[in-house]
Amino acid sequence: METLNISERKENINWDYDAEADVLYLSFGNPQDAEGVDIGDGTIVRVQTDSKEIVGVTILNPLHRTLASITGKQTFRNRKKIVSVSK
């Protein structure tokens, strides 16, 4: 079985949030080229192919999915307008 590496503690975690797209980017250390692996539920793990080390995580729609979970409402984005629909 192939293994991946992730340090137990990273001193330098960088993050960037794109509010218009609702995407959160997390990088362990400085951002670097890596292969994205979609692990489902809007989460992409970034793996450096040479070292097999996880170097970052991208989370799609974290605010909208969290809000939907808290309020019990599903939100849909429509050209910069947010429309809420009850479940």
C-alpha beads as a LAMMPS data file, in Angstrom:
LAMMPS data file: protein, C-alpha beads

87 atoms
86 bonds

1 atom types
1 bond types

-500.0 500.0 xlo xhi
-500.0 500.0 ylo yhi
-500.0 500.0 zlo zhi

Masses

1 110.0

Atoms # bond

1 1 1 0.000 0.000 0.000
2 1 1 1.299 3.424 -0.909
3 1 1 1.549 5.969 1.887
4 1 1 1.251 9.740 2.119
5 1 1 3.122 11.951 4.533
6 1 1 1.809 14.809 6.614
7 1 1 3.718 16.435 9.433
8 1 1 2.035 16.391 12.811
9 1 1 2.652 20.098 13.236
10 1 1 3.360 22.731 10.652
11 1 1 4.825 26.002 11.818
12 1 1 3.755 27.910 8.734
13 1 1 0.175 27.445 7.582
14 1 1 -0.848 29.924 4.893
15 1 1 -4.436 30.512 3.909
16 1 1 -6.363 32.551 1.407
17 1 1 -10.103 32.933 1.035
18 1 1 -11.747 33.914 -2.269
19 1 1 -15.047 35.449 -1.113
20 1 1 -16.522 35.814 -4.594
21 1 1 -15.975 32.140 -5.403
22 1 1 -16.383 30.950 -1.764
23 1 1 -13.177 28.888 -1.852
24 1 1 -10.735 28.452 1.043
25 1 1 -7.119 27.582 0.214
26 1 1 -4.844 26.181 2.950
27 1 1 -1.128 25.580 2.335
28 1 1 1.278 23.862 4.714
29 1 1 4.397 25.944 4.222
30 1 1 4.657 28.115 1.141
31 1 1 2.155 27.338 -1.648
32 1 1 3.714 25.025 -4.232
33 1 1 2.853 23.041 -7.323
34 1 1 1.030 19.870 -6.379
35 1 1 -1.509 17.397 -7.682
36 1 1 -5.085 17.943 -6.514
37 1 1 -6.991 14.877 -5.314
38 1 1 -10.749 15.316 -4.924
39 1 1 -11.716 13.406 -1.776
40 1 1 -15.375 14.380 -1.994
41 1 1 -17.675 16.798 -0.201
42 1 1 -16.008 19.779 -1.867
43 1 1 -12.552 19.020 -0.473
44 1 1 -9.416 18.759 -2.582
45 1 1 -6.172 17.550 -0.990
46 1 1 -2.980 18.845 -2.637
47 1 1 -0.188 16.257 -2.791
48 1 1 3.416 16.945 -3.817
49 1 1 3.993 14.045 -6.206
50 1 1 7.737 13.574 -5.590
51 1 1 7.679 13.429 -1.794
52 1 1 4.104 12.072 -1.468
53 1 1 3.519 14.800 1.115
54 1 1 0.199 16.567 1.632
55 1 1 1.029 20.227 1.109
56 1 1 -2.407 21.816 1.137
57 1 1 -6.172 21.566 1.153
58 1 1 -8.770 23.429 -0.911
59 1 1 -12.327 23.632 0.425
60 1 1 -15.120 24.574 -1.968
61 1 1 -18.096 26.597 -0.697
62 1 1 -17.221 26.461 3.016
63 1 1 -19.399 29.417 4.015
64 1 1 -22.448 28.377 2.027
65 1 1 -22.265 24.752 3.176
66 1 1 -21.772 25.780 6.822
67 1 1 -24.658 28.235 6.666
68 1 1 -26.883 25.585 5.090
69 1 1 -25.974 23.134 7.846
70 1 1 -26.597 25.634 10.649
71 1 1 -29.855 27.072 9.308
72 1 1 -31.259 23.961 7.654
73 1 1 -31.569 25.891 4.393
74 1 1 -29.874 25.209 1.090
75 1 1 -28.419 28.302 -0.588
76 1 1 -27.899 28.735 -4.311
77 1 1 -25.665 31.356 -5.851
78 1 1 -27.135 33.215 -8.801
79 1 1 -24.818 35.784 -10.399
80 1 1 -23.601 37.321 -7.136
81 1 1 -27.101 37.094 -5.679
82 1 1 -27.758 34.531 -2.977
83 1 1 -31.122 32.805 -2.919
84 1 1 -32.119 30.719 0.111
85 1 1 -34.461 27.770 -0.170
86 1 1 -35.810 25.817 2.833
87 1 1 -35.127 22.082 2.898

Bonds

1 1 1 2
2 1 2 3
3 1 3 4
4 1 4 5
5 1 5 6
6 1 6 7
7 1 7 8
8 1 8 9
9 1 9 10
10 1 10 11
11 1 11 12
12 1 12 13
13 1 13 14
14 1 14 15
15 1 15 16
16 1 16 17
17 1 17 18
18 1 18 19
19 1 19 20
20 1 20 21
21 1 21 22
22 1 22 23
23 1 23 24
24 1 24 25
25 1 25 26
26 1 26 27
27 1 27 28
28 1 28 29
29 1 29 30
30 1 30 31
31 1 31 32
32 1 32 33
33 1 33 34
34 1 34 35
35 1 35 36
36 1 36 37
37 1 37 38
38 1 38 39
39 1 39 40
40 1 40 41
41 1 41 42
42 1 42 43
43 1 43 44
44 1 44 45
45 1 45 46
46 1 46 47
47 1 47 48
48 1 48 49
49 1 49 50
50 1 50 51
51 1 51 52
52 1 52 53
53 1 53 54
54 1 54 55
55 1 55 56
56 1 56 57
57 1 57 58
58 1 58 59
59 1 59 60
60 1 60 61
61 1 61 62
62 1 62 63
63 1 63 64
64 1 64 65
65 1 65 66
66 1 66 67
67 1 67 68
68 1 68 69
69 1 69 70
70 1 70 71
71 1 71 72
72 1 72 73
73 1 73 74
74 1 74 75
75 1 75 76
76 1 76 77
77 1 77 78
78 1 78 79
79 1 79 80
80 1 80 81
81 1 81 82
82 1 82 83
83 1 83 84
84 1 84 85
85 1 85 86
86 1 86 87
